Amino acid sequence: MPLVTLADVLQPALQKGYAVAGLVTLGWEDMRAFVQAAEAENCPVILQAGPSCRAHTPLPVLGSMFRNLAENASVPVVAHLDHGYEYEECKEALDSGFTSLMYDGSRKPFAQNVEETARIVELAHGAGISCEGEIGFVGYDGGEDSAGTDPDEAAQFARATGVDALAISVGNVHLQQDQSGGLDEERIAAIDAATNVPLVIHGGSGVPAEQRQRLARGTSICKFNIGTELRMAFGQALRSAVAADAERFDRVQTLKDVEPPLVDATRTVLRNLKAG
């Protein structure tokens, strides 16, 4: 089926009490595995091109890859720009066939974030696609500290920008390699009560699976971004595939061995977020 927008998959999730995974891609092998897993679980999937992915592969190439996978998939697929920082980058993603733009102005003063995000929303909606914004900076494990989302600011931001989804900072961090943390459910409840837009958790790999599932079913959190968890699964499978045959040098053959374990790991993530 053709690519769909972020709103196309998140609005049903909001109404029916489940979440959709935003899966951070780095190349063809993980993109293909993610779609295979979504087909096996019969659920939509959001393929995300973040800054490191875009530094490695140009946006027009990524757009073509996403479109090819979507057109041959049996489930809805969203082509999502993750953490776009400039208008020009968002415009290039739109022109490259992406169906969702995430503009990240979370490091900027509130008024500037509102103004710049609203401009990207206007760009996206004018082309019939979706836009995600972020209010409250989500930090990095061992790096920049987070700045938690203020519920009143979240409400103002959602109204003023018209975003289709709102990324929030509630104890989540990027690049966490275990699930020893957890989200601030009191803050989530306050944001939930103040807004009526699908909420997004970046750094979902660090959120315990049980909490992901419970929040997907009981709150307006409709999207969990998962990157590190599946990158680790890919890396482990790749090391095993290389070690299994010291004489093999054809990377296509090696990567074929990586795909099944990655599909299995992705299915576990997707299954956890589906409607009960």
N, C-alpha and C positions, 0 to 999 in steps of 0.2 A: 504494500500500500504506500501511498505518497507520504512524505514527511508531514507531521502535524505540529501545531504550536504548543507552547507550554500551557497556555490556558485550556487547550483541548484536553489535556490529560490531568491537569490539576483541579479543574472545577468538578469533575465527577468524583475525584478523590476527596475533595472537601465535603461534598454532599453525602458520600457513602461511607466515610470513615476509614480511609486507608492512605498510604503514601506511595509515591513513585520515586524510584532511585535515580538520582543524577550521577551517572557513572563517568568518572574522569578518564578520558582516553589519552593514550600516548602514541598509538600507531594502529595499523590495519589489524594486527592479530588480536589486540584486546577489543577493538571495536566489533569485530566479527564474533568473537566469543560472547560479548555482552548481548548482542542481538540473538544469538543462538540460545542463550540462557533465558532471555525474555520470551522467546517463542516456546521454549520448553515449559515455562511457567505460565504462559498465556497471559502476559501482562505488558503494559506499555513500558518503554524505557527512554531515558533522556541521555543522549550521548553528548558529553561535554568536552569542549576544547578549551583548556586553560592556558595560562601564559607560557608554561614550559612546552606544552604541545605546539603552540603557535610559533614558538621560537625555533622549533625543529622542522615544522611543516607549514607552508604558506596556507592562509585561510582559503583561497580558491580551491586548493587541492583537498583540504579537509572537507569543504562543502560538497565536493564531488563524491568523496568517499562516503560521507553520511547519506547523501542522496541515493547512491547506488545500493547501500545496505537497506535503506528504508523502502525503496521501490520493490525490493525482492523479499521483504519481510512480511510475515503474516500478522504482526502486531504493530500498534502505533509506535513510531520512532520520532523523537524530537531532536533537532540539531541545535545545540545550545552553545552560545559563546559564554564562557565562564570567566568572570573577573575582567571584563572590558574596562579599560581605564581612560580611553580617549574616544571622542566622538568619531574621529576618522576610522578607528579600528572597528567600532560598532557598525559604521556605514559599510566598511569593506565586508564584514561578516554578512550583513543583509544582502549585499550585492553578490555574495558567494553562495547564496542559497540557504543560509541559516534561518531557522524559524523561531528563534528565541535569542534575545540579547540580555546579558546580565551586565548592568553598569554598576561598577563599584566605586562609589564616592565616599565610602565609610571613613576614610582618613581625613576627610575635609570638614570644615565647619558645617553645621546643620543647614543653614540657609543655602550655602553653595551646593551641598549635596542634593537638596531639593531641586534647585534650579537646573542643575546639570542632568539629574536623573529624569526630570520632567521633559527635557529636550530629547533624551533617548527614547522615552515612552512615546512622544509625538512621532519620532522617526519610525519606531517599530509599528505602532498602530496605524500609521499612514500607509504602511506596506502590508497590513493585515497579519502581522506577526506579534509575538509577545515580548514583554520586558520584565525582568526581575531587578529589584533594587536592594540595597543593603543599608540598614541603619543600626549603628552600633558596631564598631570594628571587631572582627573575629581574628584573634591573634594566632600565633604559631607555637607549637610545642618546642620549648627551648629557645624561643625567639621573642618577637614583639608580643607585648601583653595585650589582652583583649580589653575593650571598653564596652561594658554591658549596655544593652539596649534599654532605653527609658520608654516605658509603655506609652506615656503621653506623646513623646516625640514620634514613636512608631505610628500612632494614630494620625498625627499631623502629617507625617511623611506620606503615608498611604493615601490620604485624602488629596494632598497637594500634588502628588506625582501621577496618580492613576496607575501605579504598577500592577501587574498581574500576579506578582508573588513578591514576598518580602523576606529577605534574609535577615536573621536576627542573631544577636550575641547573647547567649544565655548559659555560659560556661563551656561552650564548645570551642575547640581550637583545631587549626589545621595541622596535618602531618603527625598526629598522635599514633603511635604504633601499637598501643594496647587499648583495652576498654576499661581502664582503671578509673576513669573519670565519671562524669555524669552531668546531666543538665539541671539547671535551676528551675524546678517545676513551678515554684511560686511566681517567679518572674514570667515564665511562659504563660501561666494562667492570667496574669495581669495584662500581658500583651494581647492574648487571645480575646479577653473581654473588651479591649479597647479598639480592636480592629475587626474587619470582616473580609480579609484577604488571605489567600493561602500563605502559610509561613514556611520558611526554608531553614534547614540546619546545614551549614557548611561544617566541614570537619566531622562528618558523621561516623567515620571509622573509629573515633575515640569514644563514641557513645555506646554503652552496653546494649547488646541486641535486645534484651528484654525491655529496656526503656524505649528504644526505638519503636518496637512493636506497640507498646502501650500508648505512647504519645501519638503514633500514627492513627490509632483507632479512637483516641479519646480527646484529641485537640485539633486545632486547625493546621498543625504541621503536616504538610502534604508532600514534602520533598526532603529527602536526606541525600546530601552529596557524599559519595563514597569514592575515595581515591586511594589513600595509603593502604587500606586493607587488601584491596585487589592488586595493587602494585606489588605488595609483599607476596601474594599468592603467585603472581606471574614470575617474580624473581626466584622463588623457591622451585617452581616447576622448571624454569629455564636451567637452573643449576643442576637439577636432577637429570634433565635431558642431555646436557653437555657431558656430565660425568658418566652417563650410561654407555657412551661409545666414544672413546678417545680418538678414534680414527676418523670419525665423521666430520666433514667440513662444510657440508651443504646446509646453510642456515634455514632453508625452506623445510628440509626434513626435520631439523631440530625443532623449529617452531611448530610444526605439526604435532609434536609430542607435548608441547606446552599448552595447546588449546584445550584439550579435555579437562585437565585439572582446573583451569581458569573458568571454564563453563560451570563446573561443579561448584566452585567457590562463589561464583556470581549467582547461581540459582539459590544458594542458601541466603544470600543477602536479599534477593528479590522476594523469596517466599516469606521472609520475616515481615515484610512491609505490606503484603497483600491483605485484602479484606478477609476477615475471619469467617 
